[in-house]
Structure formats: structure tokens, C-alpha cells
Amino acid sequence: MSSIDRSQSVGGTRTYEVRTYGCQMNVHDSERLSGLLEDAGYVRVPEDADEADVVVFNTCAVRENADNKLYGNLGHLAPKKASRPGMQIAVGGCLAQKDRDTIVKRAPWVDVVFGTHNIGKLPVLLERARVQDEAQVEIAESLEAFPSTLPTRRESAYAAWVSISVGCNNTCTFCIVPALRGKEKDRRPGDILAEIEALVAEGVSEITLLGQNVNAYGSDIGDREAFSKLLRACGKIDGLERVRFTSPHPRDFTDDVIAAMAETPNVMPQLHMPLQSGSDPVLKAMRRSYRQERFLGIIEKVRAAIPHAAISTDIIVGFPGETEEDFEQTLHVVREARFAQAFTFQYSKRPGTPAAEMDGQIPKKVVQERYERLVALQEEISWEENKKQVGRTLELMVAEGEGRKDDTTHRLSGRAPDNRLVHFTKPDQEVRPGDVVTVEITYAAPHHLLAEGAVLDVRRTRAGDAWEKRNAAEQAKPAGVMLGLPKVGAPEPLPAVASGCGRD
């Protein structure tokens, strides 16, 4: 291991790649990991390179088969590592926090294992593993330093994640993440606002506030209205055009937050509110501290205060003990709430969670049939809700990498204020990611909108300038690789694992 093969290095500098799985918190952590490695002198691997000198897996423990996926990927790398002395593999994130020594026992070619609380140690651990020629396993039991203090390589010049808290105080029976991320720890409001102001000074015009349970912010600092105050403070930052947040918990969603959303112009009319189930008995078994009536009451208040709000959700199908009547209650809530989008999941056991040991595990065939019915209903509602957008004039923030067919259709893509994805006709004048265009919606599909007419207006922005400057600088460097889903351009509505803790 001490003899380093630099065949894949760039100009004598070691290359790295970060592979990310799971929630937005992991994606943001991976930006920190990339920043740490670049601060230590590594460069991101060129796209045409066979493999990086250092491959980092930032893992998720939410899915039942998360470990199988990790060890499968590690297995694919084993022969490459054997043929390239000096190559290193590191495993971090929630699965590393959970499995610890198991990882190097099952995959002894792994060099470093680190947890969710000590990501800042990665460069040191890599160097120690290289010098000592043995695996380094270091798992902290509590947060050593808030990740915001670490260097960051952001994936977007115009949109950024800003973490306001880490950890979660909930005890949902299906979720293991609080045990791996720890109790909630809140950042000081002044530190959060200082980071946002610094980002805006660099050209960022959209930020997304992140937390495992984002609207519980304040519980650690003794202020129940801290989150609504933070939203209002964001509204006073000059140059900050769009503010989003994810993921809130219905238990903590109070009237002062709704008022702050409605009364702060740069807080976008978008809300992701995890339902999980529409059945009160199932919600009780999940240890969710709200019931159907409370959830629908929140939706009603949000719609009254913000008529054009797009509301999305998470739903689990087939939780242990779920009856057909319970499932029908979920369908009822979906019909009443009319979500713009729903991230639907078939329940799968998470080892170490109470739900994994519950009686009444639902047969796979039953879960699949219910899941298909739910998806069909939500697809119908999503399409109907999107059709209501036809004829509206919207301002879009131009996005990078959102439209997979843009090159062939001669379109560009952007996000509306409510975060709906819109593909629009490419105007004659130059439009950059981060710029803002005004379009009229002409067509709706279940998951996107089209603006097929001419662009009504183009507004060049400081965010577009920042993208252009960064893009020019990147042209002079080796091409990079993306961190994986979700992209961090204009942050997507939500990835498949939608909530801050995977199942908020």
C-alpha cells in the first residue's frame, strides 16, 4: 500500500471519487468530503479515467439491502485495487456508523471506515492507512464539529444546501437514522445566516435549509419559534432570491411557520410534508405523533395562506399490521390532499428498528398490489394538478443537468417557484444556469411542464455570472464526476429517499 501507483493521477496529484447514496444530508456531507479532499491536495478524477486513486462511499442505512449493495460495489473494486498498489477505498456514512468493524471483516481491502460524526477526519485517516499499511476504523459516538465548519466543494454555483441542524429526536419505529445521526443539534442562527450571506456573496441565489427534522429547529436552543424566525431572517438577505427547506415533520409544523412562509417573499411556495400513512392505527404503530385529521388540517392551512403551493409527501405501503381498511385511509388522504408529487415506498425491514420485529408483516404480493394502486392514483392527481399550470406565466431559474433530452429537443430546463420542472424553448440569446426566464406554460405531463412558445423575458443574474466564472475555471481543470443522485443544481424536489433522515 505504501508504494503508490500514480497511473491514474493528474499531474502527479492523487485523484478521488465520492459515491453517494441516500438522503440530501448525505449529498451535502459528500460536498464536505470533496472539499476536505481537495483542501488536502486531491483532485476529482477525470471522467475518462478508469478509476480514482481514492474512492469514497458515503452510505445510507435506510434500505434493508443497503449492506448488500455496498458489499457488491466493494467487491467490484477489489480486483482493481489488487492490481493497483496505492489505490485506497474509504467507507463512511450511516451504514459505516452502524456496521463499524464488520466492514473490514467482510471487505478487508477497505482502507478507511469513518462515521457520520467525524467526516472531517477522512484525509488524516487515509494518510494514516497509507503510512501504517493497515485499515483505519474510527467511529465517533457524538458530533465532533458541525460539518458547516469544514471545506466544501459545492456541486452548483447558483444553488446550495445549508444545514441548520443534525440529528433527530424522533423515535419512529421504521427508522434507524436517529440512532446513527444522534440527537438533534442546532446551529446558532447567526452562524447559519453568516453562511448564507457568504454564499450569496459568491453568487448563490437559491438555498435549501437542511435538517433531519428541519422545522424542529430551535428545540436544542430553547426557542420554539426559531425556525419561523430563521425563514423571516432569510427574507432580509439582499440577493437571496429563493429559499426552500426539507424535510419538516407534521408534529412541529406550527402556524408561525405557515405565516412566515406566506409573508416572506423569497420563501418558495413549496412544501414537502411526509405523511407515511393515512391510517391512525398505523401512524400510532409507527410512533408518528400526529393523526390524519391533524395532517389534513396543516394542508388546509397551507393552502389557505399560499394558494399556489405545491405540496409533496412520502408514503410507506405495507407497514406491519396494515389492513386493507388502513390502506384505504391512505388513499383517502391522497385524494383529499392532492399532492403535486408523492414519493412512495414499499415497506422493507431495517435491521435494528422496532418495526422489523413486529408481528403482522405483510406478504410481498399484497404490498405490491397496494403500491401499484397508490402510484396509479397519485399519477392521476399529479397530472391533474399539473394541468392547472397550463396558461400560467412563471419565472424559472435555469437549471443545469435537469433535462435529459434537452440536447435533442433544443430546449432548456428550469425550476418554477414551486419547484416544478419546466422544459422551455431555447431562446436566441444566451441563457446560463442560474439566470431567470419568464415563460408561459403550454403543456402538462405528470412529472414536468412544457413552455413551447418563445421565452417572454430573460434576466441575467449574479448567479449566472457565478456559473459562467466557475465553468470557465473548470474548463482549465480535469473534468469531474457527479456525486450521484440527487443532483445539487437547483436542488431537485426530492430524491427517492426523500426526507432528511430517509423517512422523516
Legacy VTK file of the C-alpha trace (Angstrom):
# vtk DataFile Version 3.0
C-alpha trace
ASCII
DATASET POLYDATA
POINTS 504 float
0.000 0.000 0.000
2.890 2.334 0.644
4.059 2.068 -2.964
1.746 4.451 -4.797
0.854 3.816 -8.442
0.109 7.204 -9.970
-1.045 5.914 -13.341
-4.451 7.462 -12.759
-3.139 10.607 -11.114
-3.389 14.013 -12.731
-0.131 15.920 -12.949
1.294 13.871 -10.070
-1.687 14.640 -7.829
-3.854 11.848 -6.450
-7.423 11.690 -7.742
-10.623 10.960 -5.838
-14.240 9.991 -6.414
-17.140 10.199 -3.951
-20.100 7.860 -4.464
-23.172 8.988 -2.552
-26.285 7.070 -1.523
-29.368 8.206 0.360
-30.795 11.494 1.521
-29.962 15.150 0.952
-27.958 15.196 4.174
-25.633 12.605 2.671
-25.358 14.594 -0.548
-24.394 17.678 1.433
-21.933 15.643 3.523
-20.360 14.477 0.272
-19.805 18.078 -0.731
-17.878 18.417 2.523
-15.904 15.241 1.846
-14.975 16.527 -1.613
-13.952 19.864 -0.107
-11.796 18.141 2.507
-10.026 16.026 -0.092
-9.389 18.964 -2.411
-8.159 21.014 0.535
-5.711 18.153 1.180
-4.446 18.300 -2.409
-6.549 15.651 -4.161
-8.310 16.406 -7.466
-11.527 14.924 -8.740
-10.988 12.021 -11.114
-11.288 12.821 -14.856
-14.373 11.321 -16.497
-12.274 9.264 -18.899
-10.119 7.741 -16.139
-10.601 4.086 -15.334
-10.653 4.588 -11.582
-9.709 7.142 -8.961
-6.772 6.768 -6.603
-9.213 7.172 -3.696
-12.833 6.006 -3.868
-15.117 7.114 -1.022
-18.517 5.519 -0.404
-20.909 7.748 1.565
-23.505 5.188 2.583
-27.150 5.020 3.649
-28.660 2.512 6.092
-32.330 3.148 5.355
-32.990 0.272 2.973
-32.988 -3.362 4.049
-30.499 -4.304 1.329
-28.186 -1.313 1.809
-25.348 -3.513 3.027
-25.702 -5.926 0.088
-25.431 -3.013 -2.298
-22.334 -1.689 -0.553
-20.527 -5.019 -0.436
-21.425 -5.680 -4.057
-19.817 -2.389 -5.063
-16.806 -3.049 -2.867
-16.466 -6.475 -4.468
-16.307 -4.934 -7.926
-13.439 -2.716 -6.795
-11.409 -5.499 -5.137
-9.631 -6.741 -8.306
-8.876 -3.188 -9.436
-7.391 -2.362 -6.060
-5.325 -5.568 -6.114
-3.845 -4.591 -9.466
-3.097 -1.011 -8.425
-0.910 -0.659 -5.353
-1.642 2.645 -3.675
-5.340 2.761 -4.501
-7.448 3.383 -1.379
-11.108 2.770 -0.541
-12.980 4.555 2.257
-16.479 3.867 3.575
-18.414 6.474 5.562
-21.981 7.496 6.321
-24.828 5.826 8.168
-24.041 2.226 7.229
-20.442 2.722 8.347
-21.682 4.153 11.653
-23.909 1.090 12.051
-21.622 -1.744 10.898
-18.226 -0.425 12.048
-15.732 -3.319 12.235
-17.974 -5.559 10.150
-16.990 -3.702 7.009
-13.273 -4.502 7.147
-14.056 -8.085 8.154
-16.269 -8.616 5.104
-14.156 -6.449 2.798
-10.582 -6.482 4.153
-9.361 -4.454 1.174
-11.122 -1.363 2.571
-8.604 1.141 3.954
-10.753 3.543 5.992
-14.101 3.347 7.797
-15.469 6.540 9.345
-18.848 7.534 10.743
-21.417 10.284 10.462
-19.907 12.301 13.313
-16.290 12.558 12.164
-16.262 13.134 8.403
-13.601 15.792 8.928
-11.082 13.036 9.757
-11.128 11.460 6.275
-7.834 12.923 4.886
-5.974 12.102 8.106
-7.317 8.547 8.155
-6.358 7.993 4.521
-2.806 9.151 5.187
-2.575 7.064 8.356
-3.784 3.970 6.488
-1.185 4.597 3.777
1.715 5.096 6.194
0.796 2.274 8.595
-0.287 -0.057 5.784
-3.402 -1.173 7.671
-7.087 -0.328 7.788
-8.208 2.577 9.945
-11.629 2.358 11.610
-12.682 5.442 13.534
-16.307 5.912 14.584
-17.167 8.833 16.856
-20.186 8.411 19.138
-21.132 12.074 19.047
-20.620 15.028 16.744
-17.052 16.299 16.880
-17.629 19.503 14.897
-20.593 20.844 12.977
-19.990 19.947 9.302
-20.510 23.569 8.238
-17.039 24.349 9.583
-15.446 22.034 7.000
-14.251 22.925 3.485
-16.881 22.375 0.796
-16.859 21.654 -2.907
-20.390 22.606 -3.897
-21.870 20.981 -6.979
-23.643 24.157 -8.081
-22.539 27.751 -8.443
-26.077 29.097 -8.108
-27.874 26.844 -5.587
-26.662 25.477 -2.274
-27.646 23.300 0.664
-27.323 24.882 4.113
-27.507 22.548 7.094
-29.260 24.109 10.108
-29.237 21.047 12.369
-28.067 17.460 12.532
-29.639 14.504 14.260
-33.237 13.752 15.198
-35.165 13.369 18.459
-37.964 11.247 16.990
-38.354 7.511 17.611
-40.233 6.344 14.507
-40.330 2.554 14.603
-39.312 2.157 10.937
-36.265 4.464 11.004
-32.752 3.702 12.218
-31.185 7.010 11.215
-31.681 8.873 14.546
-29.648 6.122 16.219
-26.870 6.725 13.683
-27.016 10.514 13.407
-27.638 11.132 17.100
-29.876 13.571 18.944
-30.711 16.880 17.308
-28.031 19.538 17.466
-28.915 23.027 16.230
-26.569 25.594 14.784
-26.677 29.131 16.088
-28.921 31.332 13.910
-26.114 33.837 13.430
-23.807 31.122 12.053
-26.478 29.930 9.617
-27.207 33.429 8.341
-23.493 34.193 8.048
-23.038 31.109 5.859
-25.995 32.092 3.675
-24.699 35.645 3.296
-21.280 34.287 2.298
-22.891 32.005 -0.281
-24.906 34.886 -1.726
-21.728 36.949 -1.943
-20.263 34.144 -4.081
-23.250 34.292 -6.444
-25.650 31.741 -4.951
-29.264 32.841 -5.364
-31.126 29.777 -4.038
-30.572 27.933 -0.779
-32.254 24.900 0.729
-32.258 24.649 4.525
-31.500 21.088 5.605
-32.270 19.127 8.734
-33.259 15.581 9.629
-36.352 17.248 11.102
-35.863 20.749 9.799
-38.786 22.525 11.433
-37.900 21.167 14.875
-35.054 23.653 14.680
-34.907 25.549 17.954
-35.583 22.603 20.265
-31.875 22.393 21.061
-31.539 26.129 21.694
-34.806 26.619 23.579
-36.804 28.661 21.067
-39.979 27.087 19.682
-40.313 29.784 17.016
-36.685 29.680 15.909
-37.474 28.129 12.518
-40.063 30.725 11.511
-37.692 33.462 12.695
-34.952 31.936 10.545
-37.202 31.948 7.471
-38.058 35.610 8.034
-34.368 36.457 8.520
-33.594 34.803 5.184
-36.097 37.187 3.629
-33.904 40.132 4.635
-30.766 38.886 2.837
-30.241 41.016 -0.251
-29.614 38.943 -3.358
-31.135 35.729 -1.970
-33.962 35.012 -4.414
-35.207 31.585 -3.379
-35.401 29.785 -0.035
-36.557 26.188 0.368
-36.366 23.691 3.220
-36.588 19.936 3.759
-37.867 17.931 5.466
-40.371 19.106 8.061
-42.347 16.910 10.444
-46.112 17.412 10.863
-45.698 17.335 14.661
-43.618 20.522 14.593
-45.390 22.330 11.771
-46.871 25.305 13.579
-48.926 28.301 12.483
-45.989 30.691 12.839
-44.103 28.696 10.174
-47.053 28.896 7.784
-47.255 32.656 8.358
-43.515 33.056 7.767
-43.766 31.104 4.503
-46.689 33.197 3.297
-45.244 36.553 4.342
-41.599 36.127 3.272
-41.375 36.746 -0.493
-38.260 34.678 -1.158
-39.569 31.593 0.680
-40.889 29.495 -2.172
-44.486 28.165 -2.360
-43.358 24.580 -1.935
-43.746 22.154 0.959
-42.619 18.566 1.421
-44.703 17.125 4.257
-44.144 13.393 4.974
-47.453 11.567 5.554
-46.168 7.952 5.730
-49.706 6.602 6.299
-53.241 7.937 6.361
-54.364 5.412 8.979
-54.411 6.497 12.604
-53.671 2.952 13.936
-50.704 2.621 11.568
-49.427 6.092 12.474
-49.595 5.068 16.127
-47.658 1.869 15.385
-45.103 3.970 13.525
-44.823 6.279 16.565
-45.786 9.232 14.438
-47.115 11.901 16.787
-49.948 13.167 14.546
-53.097 11.679 13.089
-54.974 12.024 9.811
-57.068 14.976 10.972
-54.011 16.912 12.129
-52.176 16.251 8.848
-55.068 17.353 6.630
-55.548 20.398 8.859
-51.976 21.505 8.127
-52.513 21.056 4.390
-55.713 23.114 4.573
-53.973 25.951 6.438
-51.047 25.997 3.998
-53.368 26.128 1.001
-55.407 28.933 2.573
-52.278 31.009 3.186
-50.394 30.032 -0.012
-52.953 29.097 -2.694
-50.397 28.078 -5.339
-48.244 25.966 -3.014
-47.074 22.640 -4.424
-47.159 20.029 -1.671
-45.321 16.719 -1.876
-45.070 13.835 0.552
-43.605 10.439 1.498
-45.809 7.364 1.897
-44.910 3.859 3.099
-47.095 0.990 1.844
-47.348 -2.310 3.688
-46.186 -1.333 7.172
-46.579 -4.297 9.563
-50.202 -4.761 10.551
-51.585 -2.543 7.768
-55.068 -3.769 6.801
-56.972 -3.039 3.628
-59.013 -0.523 5.620
-55.814 1.155 6.781
-54.585 1.378 3.202
-57.916 2.852 2.075
-57.387 5.624 4.631
-54.061 6.412 2.980
-55.797 6.629 -0.404
-58.387 8.919 1.199
-55.713 11.334 2.416
-54.042 11.321 -1.012
-57.364 12.247 -2.640
-58.018 14.989 -0.079
-54.502 16.462 -0.009
-53.979 16.338 -3.787
-50.208 16.177 -3.592
-48.254 17.530 -6.524
-45.890 14.613 -6.030
-45.562 11.646 -3.702
-42.501 9.538 -3.018
-43.962 6.102 -2.416
-42.102 3.202 -0.805
-42.857 -0.424 -0.178
-42.061 -1.162 3.448
-38.852 -3.086 3.904
-37.292 -4.176 7.182
-34.493 -2.038 8.549
-32.370 -4.215 10.827
-32.194 -2.630 14.250
-35.601 -0.941 14.098
-38.631 -1.963 16.226
-40.796 -2.390 13.123
-38.515 -5.143 11.818
-39.570 -7.321 14.783
-43.291 -6.508 14.672
-45.966 -9.116 14.052
-48.169 -8.769 11.008
-45.501 -8.437 8.309
-47.412 -8.030 5.038
-46.848 -10.512 2.178
-44.884 -9.067 -0.719
-47.707 -9.744 -3.194
-50.177 -7.719 -1.102
-47.725 -4.849 -0.658
-47.010 -4.759 -4.398
-50.715 -4.650 -5.308
-51.400 -1.798 -2.870
-48.306 0.050 -4.045
-49.454 -0.106 -7.660
-52.890 1.234 -6.735
-51.341 4.115 -4.804
-48.947 5.005 -7.614
-51.768 4.957 -10.171
-53.892 7.284 -8.045
-51.037 9.692 -7.395
-50.040 9.748 -11.086
-53.609 10.748 -11.951
-53.633 13.512 -9.328
-50.157 14.787 -10.278
-51.221 15.093 -13.889
-54.465 16.865 -12.968
-52.610 19.299 -10.717
-50.002 19.975 -13.398
-52.716 20.669 -15.961
-53.851 23.556 -13.755
-50.496 25.197 -14.527
-51.225 25.458 -18.263
-51.651 29.110 -19.255
-49.770 30.428 -16.221
-46.792 32.737 -16.667
-43.913 31.612 -14.477
-40.390 32.707 -13.641
-37.948 29.814 -13.928
-34.460 29.553 -12.549
-32.489 27.919 -15.343
-31.062 24.595 -14.165
-28.064 22.541 -15.141
-28.440 18.867 -15.998
-32.186 18.665 -15.273
-33.434 17.926 -18.801
-32.000 14.664 -20.082
-33.378 15.236 -23.583
-32.626 18.953 -23.842
-29.868 18.491 -26.424
-32.124 16.601 -28.828
-35.234 18.725 -28.235
-33.339 22.053 -28.383
-34.828 23.018 -25.044
-33.502 24.169 -21.709
-34.901 23.313 -18.288
-35.617 25.215 -15.123
-37.469 25.159 -11.854
-40.608 27.152 -11.151
-41.001 28.831 -7.749
-42.963 25.783 -6.536
-40.087 23.575 -7.782
-41.983 22.032 -10.683
-39.644 21.065 -13.509
-40.284 23.019 -16.720
-38.697 22.409 -20.121
-38.755 25.537 -22.293
-37.796 26.583 -25.809
-34.201 27.692 -26.052
-34.137 31.466 -26.703
-31.875 33.122 -29.262
-29.881 34.938 -26.611
-27.504 33.164 -24.270
-29.089 31.759 -21.106
-26.932 30.358 -18.326
-27.773 28.141 -15.333
-28.759 30.494 -12.535
-30.342 33.040 -14.886
-34.100 33.616 -14.717
-36.512 33.339 -17.642
-40.204 34.126 -17.881
-42.332 31.644 -19.838
-45.949 30.657 -20.414
-46.850 27.031 -19.671
-48.408 25.303 -22.686
-48.468 21.594 -21.796
-48.509 19.402 -18.703
-47.297 15.861 -18.092
-47.461 14.076 -14.729
-43.863 14.921 -13.823
-42.985 18.012 -15.854
-44.359 21.027 -17.695
-43.573 22.436 -21.137
-43.316 26.050 -22.287
-43.258 25.613 -26.057
-43.635 29.266 -27.056
-40.968 31.927 -27.178
-39.380 32.934 -23.887
-41.071 36.130 -22.708
-38.096 37.543 -20.802
-34.521 36.704 -19.855
-32.935 38.150 -16.735
-29.207 37.695 -16.406
-28.252 37.250 -12.765
-25.253 37.262 -10.469
-25.888 33.531 -10.093
-25.483 33.113 -13.846
-22.285 35.150 -13.667
-21.039 32.831 -10.916
-21.861 29.769 -13.006
-20.062 31.235 -16.007
-16.976 32.079 -13.954
-16.904 28.662 -12.321
-17.488 26.873 -15.614
-14.589 28.742 -17.198
-12.356 27.768 -14.278
-13.448 24.131 -14.505
-12.553 24.063 -18.204
-8.944 24.521 -17.178
-9.126 21.574 -14.759
-9.689 17.835 -15.292
-13.383 17.108 -15.731
-15.169 15.931 -12.609
-17.726 13.328 -11.783
-21.098 13.952 -10.179
-21.704 12.799 -6.630
-24.729 10.754 -7.640
-28.449 11.273 -7.009
-29.857 13.703 -6.274
-28.149 16.403 -8.317
-27.387 19.572 -6.442
-28.001 22.027 -9.263
-31.217 23.751 -8.486
-31.995 21.159 -5.829
-34.463 18.648 -7.177
-37.826 18.286 -5.458
-36.553 15.286 -3.525
-34.628 12.114 -4.239
-36.059 8.634 -3.951
-35.129 8.661 -0.293
-36.912 11.886 0.212
-36.670 13.078 3.757
-33.733 14.392 5.694
-33.473 11.131 7.622
-34.677 8.976 4.816
-38.137 8.568 6.372
-38.899 11.732 8.321
LINES 1 505
504 0 1 2 3 4 5 6 7 8 9 10 11 12 13 14 15 16 17 18 19 20 21 22 23 24 25 26 27 28 29 30 31 32 33 34 35 36 37 38 39 40 41 42 43 44 45 46 47 48 49 50 51 52 53 54 55 56 57 58 59 60 61 62 63 64 65 66 67 68 69 70 71 72 73 74 75 76 77 78 79 80 81 82 83 84 85 86 87 88 89 90 91 92 93 94 95 96 97 98 99 100 101 102 103 104 105 106 107 108 109 110 111 112 113 114 115 116 117 118 119 120 121 122 123 124 125 126 127 128 129 130 131 132 133 134 135 136 137 138 139 140 141 142 143 144 145 146 147 148 149 150 151 152 153 154 155 156 157 158 159 160 161 162 163 164 165 166 167 168 169 170 171 172 173 174 175 176 177 178 179 180 181 182 183 184 185 186 187 188 189 190 191 192 193 194 195 196 197 198 199 200 201 202 203 204 205 206 207 208 209 210 211 212 213 214 215 216 217 218 219 220 221 222 223 224 225 226 227 228 229 230 231 232 233 234 235 236 237 238 239 240 241 242 243 244 245 246 247 248 249 250 251 252 253 254 255 256 257 258 259 260 261 262 263 264 265 266 267 268 269 270 271 272 273 274 275 276 277 278 279 280 281 282 283 284 285 286 287 288 289 290 291 292 293 294 295 296 297 298 299 300 301 302 303 304 305 306 307 308 309 310 311 312 313 314 315 316 317 318 319 320 321 322 323 324 325 326 327 328 329 330 331 332 333 334 335 336 337 338 339 340 341 342 343 344 345 346 347 348 349 350 351 352 353 354 355 356 357 358 359 360 361 362 363 364 365 366 367 368 369 370 371 372 373 374 375 376 377 378 379 380 381 382 383 384 385 386 387 388 389 390 391 392 393 394 395 396 397 398 399 400 401 402 403 404 405 406 407 408 409 410 411 412 413 414 415 416 417 418 419 420 421 422 423 424 425 426 427 428 429 430 431 432 433 434 435 436 437 438 439 440 441 442 443 444 445 446 447 448 449 450 451 452 453 454 455 456 457 458 459 460 461 462 463 464 465 466 467 468 469 470 471 472 473 474 475 476 477 478 479 480 481 482 483 484 485 486 487 488 489 490 491 492 493 494 495 496 497 498 499 500 501 502 503
